[in-house]
């Protein structure tokens, strides 16, 4: 059971960054390739944004409090969906910013 929980936590924390990196790649280069560095950066930013939101909304102060919240399946699904949307929005914003800077440099 511990391996399944680790796999679930791993997916819930990694997949939004991969989807955000795909949105970034489509926005910036119009290709569907995923750069792992962009995915990790977007994962980190998404995790920070989600922790900040949980700090103010649900009084989650530590990572152990977050793990306790993850035991509820409904919370895990909502957290995953919202974090995917946040990562997509971040990916599109950073893609447009990078495209804008490339256009200004030319």
C-alpha positions as a Markdown table, in Angstrom:
| # | Residue | x | y | z |
|---|---|---|---|---|
| 1 | Unk | 0.0 | 0.0 | 0.0 |
| 2 | Unk | 2.9 | 2.4 | 0.7 |
| 3 | Unk | 4.2 | 2.0 | -2.9 |
| 4 | Unk | 0.8 | 2.9 | -4.3 |
| 5 | Unk | 0.6 | 6.0 | -2.1 |
| 6 | Unk | 4.1 | 7.0 | -3.2 |
| 7 | Unk | 3.1 | 6.5 | -6.8 |
| 8 | Unk | 0.0 | 8.6 | -6.3 |
| 9 | Unk | 1.9 | 11.4 | -4.7 |
| 10 | Unk | 4.5 | 11.3 | -7.3 |
| 11 | Unk | 2.0 | 11.6 | -10.1 |
| 12 | Unk | 0.0 | 14.3 | -8.4 |
| 13 | Unk | 3.2 | 16.4 | -8.0 |
| 14 | Unk | 4.9 | 15.7 | -11.4 |
| 15 | Unk | 2.1 | 15.5 | -14.0 |
| 16 | Unk | 1.0 | 19.1 | -13.7 |
| 17 | Unk | 4.5 | 20.3 | -14.5 |
| 18 | Unk | 4.6 | 18.0 | -17.6 |
| 19 | Unk | 1.3 | 19.3 | -18.8 |
| 20 | Unk | 2.4 | 22.9 | -18.2 |
| 21 | Unk | 5.7 | 22.3 | -20.0 |
| 22 | Unk | 3.6 | 21.0 | -23.0 |
| 23 | Unk | 1.5 | 24.2 | -22.9 |
| 24 | Unk | 4.7 | 26.2 | -22.8 |
| 25 | Unk | 6.2 | 24.4 | -25.7 |
| 26 | Unk | 3.1 | 24.7 | -27.8 |
| 27 | Unk | 2.8 | 28.4 | -27.0 |
| 28 | Unk | 6.5 | 29.2 | -27.5 |
| 29 | Unk | 7.6 | 27.0 | -30.4 |
| 30 | Unk | 4.4 | 25.4 | -31.7 |
| 31 | Unk | 5.8 | 22.0 | -31.1 |
| 32 | Unk | 4.7 | 19.2 | -28.8 |
| 33 | Unk | 8.0 | 18.4 | -27.1 |
| 34 | Unk | 8.6 | 18.6 | -23.4 |
| 35 | Unk | 11.7 | 20.0 | -21.9 |
| 36 | Unk | 12.3 | 18.4 | -18.5 |
| 37 | Unk | 13.9 | 21.5 | -17.0 |
| 38 | Unk | 10.9 | 23.6 | -17.8 |
| 39 | Unk | 8.6 | 20.9 | -16.4 |
| 40 | Unk | 10.5 | 20.8 | -13.1 |
| 41 | Unk | 10.5 | 24.7 | -12.9 |
| 42 | Unk | 6.7 | 24.7 | -13.5 |
| 43 | Unk | 6.3 | 21.9 | -11.0 |
| 44 | Unk | 8.0 | 23.9 | -8.4 |
| 45 | Unk | 6.1 | 27.1 | -9.1 |
| 46 | Unk | 2.8 | 25.2 | -9.2 |
| 47 | Unk | 3.6 | 23.5 | -5.9 |
| 48 | Unk | 4.4 | 26.8 | -4.3 |
| 49 | Unk | 1.2 | 28.5 | -5.6 |
| 50 | Unk | -0.9 | 25.5 | -4.4 |
| 51 | Unk | 0.7 | 25.5 | -1.0 |
| 52 | Unk | 0.2 | 29.2 | -0.6 |
| 53 | Unk | -3.5 | 28.7 | -1.5 |
| 54 | Unk | -3.9 | 25.8 | 0.9 |
| 55 | Unk | -2.2 | 27.9 | 3.6 |
| 56 | Unk | -4.8 | 30.6 | 3.3 |
| 57 | Unk | -7.9 | 28.5 | 2.5 |
| 58 | Unk | -7.5 | 25.2 | 4.4 |
| 59 | Unk | -4.9 | 26.0 | 7.1 |
| 60 | Unk | -2.3 | 23.6 | 5.7 |
| 61 | Unk | 0.9 | 24.8 | 7.3 |
| 62 | Unk | 3.4 | 21.9 | 6.8 |
| 63 | Unk | 4.0 | 19.1 | 4.3 |
| 64 | Unk | 2.8 | 16.6 | 6.9 |
| 65 | Unk | -0.5 | 18.5 | 7.0 |
| 66 | Unk | -0.6 | 18.3 | 3.2 |
| 67 | Unk | -0.1 | 14.5 | 3.4 |
| 68 | Unk | -2.9 | 14.2 | 5.8 |
| 69 | Unk | -5.2 | 16.1 | 3.4 |
| 70 | Unk | -4.1 | 13.8 | 0.6 |
| 71 | Unk | -5.7 | 10.9 | 2.4 |
| 72 | Unk | -9.1 | 12.2 | 1.3 |
| 73 | Unk | -9.6 | 11.1 | -2.3 |
| 74 | Unk | -11.9 | 14.0 | -3.1 |
| 75 | Unk | -9.2 | 16.5 | -2.0 |
| 76 | Unk | -6.6 | 14.7 | -4.1 |
| 77 | Unk | -8.7 | 14.9 | -7.3 |
| 78 | Unk | -9.5 | 18.6 | -6.7 |
| 79 | Unk | -5.9 | 19.3 | -6.0 |
| 80 | Unk | -4.8 | 17.5 | -9.1 |
| 81 | Unk | -7.2 | 19.3 | -11.4 |
| 82 | Unk | -6.5 | 22.8 | -10.0 |
| 83 | Unk | -2.8 | 22.3 | -10.1 |
| 84 | Unk | -3.0 | 21.2 | -13.7 |
| 85 | Unk | -4.9 | 24.3 | -14.6 |
| 86 | Unk | -2.4 | 26.5 | -12.7 |
| 87 | Unk | 0.5 | 24.8 | -14.5 |
| 88 | Unk | -1.2 | 25.3 | -17.9 |
| 89 | Unk | -1.8 | 28.9 | -17.2 |
| 90 | Unk | 1.8 | 29.4 | -16.0 |
| 91 | Unk | 3.1 | 27.5 | -19.1 |
| 92 | Unk | 1.0 | 29.7 | -21.5 |
| 93 | Unk | 2.1 | 32.9 | -19.7 |
| 94 | Unk | 5.8 | 32.0 | -19.8 |
| 95 | Unk | 5.5 | 30.9 | -23.4 |
| 96 | Unk | 4.0 | 34.2 | -24.4 |
| 97 | Unk | 6.7 | 36.1 | -22.4 |
| 98 | Unk | 9.5 | 34.1 | -24.1 |
| 99 | Unk | 8.0 | 34.6 | -27.5 |
| 100 | Unk | 7.6 | 38.3 | -26.8 |
| 101 | Unk | 11.3 | 38.6 | -25.7 |
| 102 | Unk | 12.4 | 36.7 | -28.8 |
| 103 | Unk | 10.4 | 39.1 | -31.0 |
| 104 | Unk | 11.8 | 42.2 | -29.2 |
| 105 | Unk | 15.4 | 40.8 | -29.6 |
| 106 | Unk | 14.9 | 40.5 | -33.3 |
